[in-house]
């Protein structure tokens, strides 16, 4: 609990006033609960035994007042605690996504997207429950226990010893249960992440699954994972629910003894019937908040595990750190000097020496996996070289801010990224909106012919992944996005692979027309595309084996 509160203290600091109001409301709830049990004594003694008509008029009003105070306090406390919880969750989600987006590509390559989605949604949701509900309930039930214990001791210190002895006796078995619950909670959340990751994989690859008749394979795999999740949930329930019957059984023994001893006291005239019933009511009510405290302690284990999983991400430092300088255009030259890059233990680039200069079109040629895209990723600072130097305008690339580097570079890859938004929003993504510039970019990308014929033109909403477009159309939208950015460096990674010969030829003319004052890097296999280049680097097994110029 101490670590949990320490981690969330920065988020809690702005809500002290709300916490204070919630605390006052909780105090009111606990006080009214204890007062309600105390009123049992005058109700029995003054009304039913002494037949006091004045008290008959007053006491029902006091009972209503006690329960109104209790209900009002609970409502106010739950409102403010839920407000705090929801707002803290909003801030943590914002911070977590912001932090994740700072991570290098190697991080995303190692962790499944479904795992990250689960941490942002499910794990943070569990924390919201702990802040909004468990924390508030813990304070309320603790104060209620204190108030009821006060009533119990006030009515009969002697019987209180017997009635309250159950609490310390229950601590050891309850502590053991809570420890096991925490272990199961971690397994449960990890398995939930597995299921989320599997669903993400299925939905992202549903086309190939259907084309390969893989529905039964995916269903079988998911069913197995879901069954494991079910068993973990059942085990958590089996162990977690032990606390309630354990408390009920031990409490029944204590109450049986109290009834016997208290009855003896009443019969002997040493205790009034009203005092005894007030005592027994308080004792009965005392076990309810105590059981809730035990359940809250069990439920908190999920929140503790979720907190660990969230802060594993938030405490992680991005491996690629920002420089202090802003890269301002123009970019005259990009130099690679003795650059090596490896993914895990395998080198994908070996001793790369290359030069990319302004007003040049440079082609990178080679088989798939030879290192061409890896070189481009280094220019974008998606990865950090293991050794060697990359210079932009004679300055180390590490000295520049990543945002300023990427502001000056546009890339079109084989994997086309289309967002569930309008065509215009897709083209202008990451830049200032300019309708005329969007249309001009679409024309240069040979996309205006089909966009202009759509019912809503550039305001046509594209489906997720652009599934309402053909492959060639998606590629042309992506090319238009790169042209719209008007970058210093334009990278085309097999950017014409889905285009027909006529459209490709027209786009080649576009490349020539926009090449002035730019560095254009082509990753290509087609001879027709390569012939545009002023310089060609041939790659093999992560090495440049040949450099040729026109």
Helices and strands as residue ranges (DSSP letters): H 2-12, G 13-15, H 16-42, I 43-49, H 53-100, H 105-110, H 113-118, I 119-123, H 124-129, I 130-134, H 135-155, H 157-204, H 206-211, H 215-240, H 242-267, H 273-314, E 333-343, E 346-357, E 360-365, H 372-379, E 387-392, E 395-396, G 397-399, H 402-407, E 409-412, H 423-427, H 435-444, H 448-451, G 457-459, G 464-466, H 471-484, E 489-493, H 501-514, E 519-523, H 527-530, E 535-540, E 543-549
